[in-house]
Amino acid sequence: MLLREVGYARPSSLAEAIQLLEENDGARALAGGQTLINVMKARAGSPDALIDLAGLDELQGIELGSDGTLEIGAMTTYSEIVASSEARARPILGEVCAQIADVQVRNRGTIGGNICTNDPTNHLPPLLAALGARMTIAGADGERTVDSADFFLGVYLTAVAQGEVLTKVTIPAGRQDGFAAVTLGVEGTCIASAAATVNGSVTLALGCVDAVPVVLTPASPGEDDVRAAVRNADLNPPSDVHASAAYRAHLSEVLAARAVKQAQEAS
Ligand SMILES: Cc1cc2nc3c(=O)[nH]c(=O)nc-3n(C[C@H](O)[C@H](O)[C@H](O)COP(=O)(O)OP(=O)(O)OC[C@H]3O[C@@H](n4cnc5c(N)ncnc54)[C@H](O)[C@@H]3O)c2cc1C
């Protein structure tokens, strides 16, 4: 047998999903399954029960507010974001989602699952950190909204506690964004990544160099200032078979400059 025996429930309301997760410490939310099922197959994790969020209307859909704010349901897939006319209000979202893995992963994987995993090599944590996204989390005691600095807590660790569900991601208006990454092959996860926005001041978020996205605010979008901000950040990236710490730090500087340049050229 490939998987250990596991319970399965498909709640029909958010309240029921929260109750099922709350009353069983060993239960885990199931979104697209593109990380969770692989983790289970590798026996790196073995939840007692999967609480499938696929039937919850509350977690679906992309809404564009009159002020340009986007509200994206946690169960929205990468492919839905790529195809959404509303999501084009912040074009970088679709551009980056289109770079994630292959069409199968994009058809199943969700924005919520991507950031709840908080794998530092994933594309979306640094992007959403740079864009100033806010995450709404629902639990038995109601709803709360946190920004990315309080959402991403460590590798595979976020502010979503056991018994809670991420319901939506809110992204403010803006168009001048950029993203650059060096990946493992064309469709692979990131070895180093950088996301930038120059809507107003410059915000930069680096991926793959720490447990959580490293957010920096260079003095200006000029290349010298951007590179200096990365150099002065005292990065201590991991070394592995794909890249040494020194090479990752170097890539971060180069990618940060590319991401800011793309953001400046965006209209
Ligand atoms: C071959 C392959 C290549 C990949 N390449 C990339 C890549 O290049 N870039 C990239 O970014 N990702 C990549 N991924 C990961 C992929 O994007 C996953 O889809 C993503 O990491 C998890 O999203 P999911 O919807 O599948 O979540 P799941 O796997 O279902 O869940 C992941 C975790 O998040 C929790 N969770 C999910 N949704 C919620 C919620 N709403 N509330 C609370 N907890 C929740 C689950 O309990 C679980 O712990 C790849 C995956 C595969 C299989």
The ligand as a Gaussian input file, in Angstrom:
#p B3LYP/6-31G(d) Opt

LIG

0 1
 C        6.424000      18.336000      -9.136000
 C        6.164000      19.547000      -8.280000
 C        6.832000      20.730000      -8.560000
 C        6.587000      21.876000      -7.802000
 N        7.238000      23.020000      -8.130000
 C        6.939000      24.175000      -7.472000
 C        7.519000      25.420000      -7.850000
 O        8.319000      25.524000      -8.785000
 N        7.182000      26.526000      -7.129000
 C        6.287000      26.494000      -6.099000
 O        6.002000      27.528000      -5.510000
 N        5.722000      25.319000      -5.726000
 C        6.032000      24.179000      -6.370000
 N        5.447000      22.995000      -5.994000
 C        4.582000      22.967000      -4.791000
 C        3.167000      23.282000      -5.227000
 O        3.096000      24.638000      -5.623000
 C        2.120000      23.022000      -4.148000
 O        0.901000      23.175000      -4.820000
 C        2.065000      23.928000      -2.960000
 O        3.288000      23.921000      -2.259000
 C        0.990000      23.460000      -1.980000
 O       -0.281000      23.811000      -2.457000
 P       -1.471000      22.793000      -2.417000
 O       -2.714000      23.562000      -2.738000
 O       -1.177000      21.628000      -3.270000
 O       -1.534000      22.407000      -0.851000
 P       -1.539000      21.008000      -0.093000
 O       -0.413000      20.172000      -0.546000
 O       -2.901000      20.398000      -0.124000
 O       -1.277000      21.537000       1.403000
 C       -0.007000      22.005000       1.779000
 C       -0.022000      22.360000       3.282000
 O       -0.790000      23.528000       3.507000
 C       -1.902000      23.265000       4.386000
 N       -3.038000      24.037000       3.841000
 C       -3.383000      24.123000       2.527000
 N       -4.379000      25.008000       2.367000
 C       -4.700000      25.453000       3.609000
 C       -5.674000      26.396000       4.083000
 N       -6.501000      27.045000       3.273000
 N       -5.713000      26.623000       5.417000
 C       -4.867000      25.979000       6.254000
 N       -3.929000      25.101000       5.864000
 C       -3.851000      24.845000       4.545000
 C       -2.096000      21.760000       4.339000
 O       -2.661000      21.266000       5.540000
 C       -0.656000      21.278000       4.163000
 O        0.015000      21.254000       5.388000
 C        5.659000      21.836000      -6.719000
 C        4.977000      20.642000      -6.436000
 C        5.219000      19.510000      -7.211000
 C        4.455000      18.239000      -6.909000

